[in-house]
Amino acid sequence: MTKTSTSKTNVNLPTQNMFQSTTDNESEAEIDLFYDQIKSKLDGLIKNPSEESIGRILAYSKTK
């Protein structure tokens, strides 16, 4: 018979130093800079489908 057990100190649990708060100004500035760089690309993802496209999608979904 094999005996199995689980260690009380699990190596897969995150440690406190793995989580660094983003409250310091340098980290917030980096986040703002990153957002400013990708903002135009995110805006390009916005789609405004026409009524015809919406109608086709609805008609297709009713056939399934």
Protein Blocks (a to p, Z undefined) as FASTA:
>chain_A
ZZddddfbdfkbccfklpccfkbfklmmmmmmmmmmmmmmmmmmpccddfklmmmmmmmm
mmZZ
